Amino acid sequence: MQRRVVLASRPHGIPQGEHFRIEEAAVPELRTGEFLVRNQFLSVEPAMRGWVNAAANYSDPVPVGGVMRSFAAGVVVASRHPGYAEGDAVMGMLGWQEYAVSDGSGIRRKVRETDLPLSLSLGVLGINGVTAYFALTEAGEPRPGDTVVVSTAAGSVGSAAGQIAKMMGCRTVGIAGGAQKTALCRDFFGFDAAVDYKSADFAGALAAALPQGVDVYYDNTGGAVSDAVLPRINKGARIVICGTASVASWEPWPSGPRVERHLLNKAARMQGFLVWDYEHRYEEAVAKLAAWVRDGRLKVREEVLQGLEAAPDAIAGLYRGENLGKRVIRLHD
């Protein structure tokens, strides 16, 4: 038997703990071409909000009663698959559960960076880091001397994007919520400046941090934060949309300031980014990210929750701003 987290009811907006339940279930028998993974770490992502809402985004909603979709990292403990052997470390869409059976289709990659913690395969060496790398370098196209602004800069994606921009010779300005997170951006992740969007004079502090305007805006939030950034973009600015964390619901469609005039007057570009479009280059990014982690140029902050019991409220906690760095759940040593 094993334990797993299933979707108990359909949320509208941010999923709360009561929308999930922990249940026991039998571990399925392996068939030819399958293998069994014992999950060690479960990922908690802002995007998981969209995976459980009734309105599908880029994937079908998790069905009520179904195991919560998530990335997880673990070790193969039994195999009837020629491509996977006992002891292989893997990362993939394995769900919020203690064990997962796979035929390989949900596996993102075998984890070969055995000198680094396995949990990093869910963060800086996983979807988060790969998103930061390609969204910045391919869509943002930063140039030495550019000013790069990153929202949710203390999180897993934002902190990596800011550090990569710094390596590329840019001036970096992070936006985060609260004194602790802005200090983390400056003192740990090395942003040149950090602005607290919760401060009474956010607009004034942002203006003071951007004397030369904005060349690249790496946007993870949308909403009021982006409304304050957009008037400060420079001619030819590149705006990369990687998330809309500040928008609680898209039903009904939210209203707010219009971006068209900013884009037109500054001949700027706004582009959405999905990491799935770069699957064919995934290993290229992981190799670079791992090298930067090893030599200390790319710093990582993790928040490790303990046990499956922490899972139901973990997504809501992200949107309450509780996490410092990448949030993962540890199941087994």
N, C-alpha and C positions, 0 to 999 in steps of 0.2 A: 504494500500500500504506500501511497504518497499523499502529500497535501498540495493543493493548488488553489489559486485565487481565480474566481470566476466573476463575471459581470452579473450582478443580481438584479439591477434595474437600469433603465436607460436614463442617463443624466441629460439635463439641458444646461449647457454651459460647462463649468469646471466640475469634473467628477469628484465626489466626496467619499469618505470612508464607507458611508451607508450604501453606496451604489455597488459595493463588492461584498463577497463573502468567501471565507476559506472553507474548503470542503476536502474530504478524503476520497480518493479514487484508486482503483487498481492500476498498477503500472502495466501497460499493454505488453503482451507477448511479442517478441521480435519475429518478424517474417524475413524471408530471404530478401536481401537488399536494404535492410534497415539496421540501425544501431541505436544504442541507448546512451543518453547523455545525463550525467549527474550534474545539475546546475550548481555552480558555486557562487555566482554573482548575477543579480537581476538588475536591469537598467530601469531608470525612471527618467522619462523624457517629457518635455512640454508638449511634444507632438501627440502624446498618448491621449490628450484631451480630445483631439479630433478623431482618434480611432474608435472612441466609444460613443460619440454623439450620433444622433440619427442621420444627420446630413453627412454623406460621405465626402471625404476630401480626395486624397489621391489613392485611397484604399477603401475597401468595403468596411462598414462598421463591424466591430466585434459583436457577435450575436448575444442576446441575453441568455445567460446560462453557459456561455462559452468561456474557455480559459482566456484570461487577459493577455492580449497580444503584447509582446515585449521582446527586446533583445536580451539575451542572456549569454553568459560564458560559463563553460564547464568542461568536464573531462569525459571522454567516451569510456564507459565501464563494461560494455558488452557490444559485440558487433557481428552482424551477418552481412556486412557490406564490404566489398573488396577495396574500397577507397578509404576506409576509416578503420583504424585499429585501436584496440584497448590502450588507453593512455594518451591518445591524441587530445590536445586542447583545442576547443572549437568555440566560435562565437556565431550566433545567428538568431533568427526569430524563433526562439524556443519557449517563450511564454513565461508567465509568472507561476512557475511550478517547480517542484523539487527534482523531477525527472522528466525528460522529454524523449520521445521516439522520433527519429528522423530517417528519411531516405536520402538525405543530402540536399534536398531542394530548398530547405529553409536555412541552410548554413551559409553564412556570409563568407567565412574563411576559416582555415586552420590557423591557430595562433602560433606563430613561429618565434616570437620574441620572448623566449622562455627565460631570458635574463631580466625581464621586466615583470611587474605584477600583472596577473591575469586580468584584474579589474580594469586596467587601462585599455583593454580591447573593447570596452563599452564606452569609453570616453575619448581621450585624446588620440588613441590608436584605433578608434572605431568611427561610427557615424559622425560623432561630434567633431572630432579632429579633421576628418576628411571633408566635412561640410565647411569648416572654417578655412581649410586650405584652398579648396577649389572655388568657393564662393568669393573669397578675397582675391585670389590670384587670377582667376579666369574671368569672373564677372566684374569685380571691382577694379582690376587692372591698376593697382597702385604704382606710382612712380616715386623715386627718391625725392624727398622734399614735400610730398603731398601731406595734407592733414587728413587723417583717417579717424572717423568717429564710429564708435561701436556701442550699441545699446545692449543691455544685460551683460555688461563687460566683465562682471565677476563670475559669470557662469562658465560652463565647460566650453561651449562654442565661442562665446564672446571673448573669453580670456585667451584662447588659442589664436583667434583672429587678430587680436591686438598685438600679441607677441610676434606673430608672423609679419604683420605690417611693420613693426619696429625693426625686425631683421632686414626688411626691404628698404630701410632708410627713410621711413615715414615718421611724422610726428603723430602721436596717438592720443586720443581723448576718449576716455571711457565714461559711460553713463550707467549708474547703478543706484540701488535704493538703500540709503542709510549710510551713516558715517563708517560703520565697520566694513561695508562692501567697497566704498570708495577708497578707503585706506588700503584694502587688499589690492585693488586695482593699481594704485600708485606704488606701494611698498613691496608687494610680492610679484605682481605680474609686470611691473615696469612701465605702465602707461605714463606719458608725460603729464597728463592732467586727468582728473576724474571729477565728475559732477554728480551731485545727489539730486535725482529727479523728485525726491520727496521734500526737498528744501522749500522754504517759503518763497524764495526768489530764484527758482530754477532757471527761468529765462535769462535773468541777469548774470547768474553764475556761468551759464552756457556761453553767453556772449563774451564774457571775460576770458573764457578758455579757448575761444576761437577767433583770435585777432586777425587771422588770415583766411577765415572762412572754412568751408568744408569741401574737400575734393572727392573723398569716398565716404559714403555713409553705409555702414554694415548694420542693417536694421533687423533686430530680432523681436521688436515689440509692436510697431505701428502705434496708432492712437496718439494721445497727447504728447508723448515724448517725441515722436516723429514730427508732429505739428510744430514743435519748437525748433527742430533741427533744420527742416526744409527751407525756411526763409534765409538761412545762412549758407546755402550751397553756392559754390563758385561756378563760373562758366565751364561747361563740359564735365560737371560732376557726375559721378557714377553712384547710383543708389541701388543697393542689393537687398532684396526682401527675402530674408531667411526665416522669418517667423512673425506672428502677430499676437504675442503673448498678452498684450494689454487689452485685447478685445475679448470680453467674456463670452459673447455670443454673436453669431452672424445672422440670427433670426430674431427680430427683423434686421434688415441690413442697417448697420450703424451709420449715422450722419456725422459730418464734421467738416473741417476745412478742406478745400479742394486743392489738389497738388498741381493741376495742369498749368497754371500760370507760372509757377516756379520753374517747372520743367521747360516751358516754352521760352521764358525770358533768359534762362541760363543755358539753353541748348543742352540740357542735362538728360541723362538716361536713367530710367527706373526699370529694374529687371528682377523678376522672381527667380528663385534658385531652388532646385530639387537635387539632392545628392545622387538620386537614382540615375540621373543623366550621365554620371561619371563612374558608373560601376566598372566599366572596362579599364579605368585608370586607378582603381582603388589601391592596388598594391604599390603603385608609384607614390601615392600620398603617404601611405603607412610607412614606407621605407624612410622617407624624409622626416616624418614626424618622430619616428623612433630614434633616428640619429640625433635629432635636436633634443629629445628627452635625455638621451644618454650623455650628451656633452653639456647639459645644463642650460642650454639656451631656451628651451621650452619648459617652463615650470608648470606643475600640475597640482591642483588642489582637489581632493576628493572628500565627500561626506558619505561615510559608510553607515547605513542603518543595519540593525541586527535582526535577522529572522524574518520569516514570511509574515509574521503578525504586523510588521511595519509597512507592508505593501499597500493595504487598502487606502490609507490616508496619504500616501507618499506623493501622489500627483497633486493633490490639493495643497500640500505643503510647499511644493515648488511655486505655485501661484500665490501663496502667502508670503513668498520671499524668504523662507526659512533656511534654504540651503546656501552653503558657501562652497562653490565649486561643483563638480560633477556628483550627482546623487546616485548611489548604488545601494543594493540590498545584499548583504552577505548571508548565504545559506549554510555553506559548509567550508571548513578549512581546506 
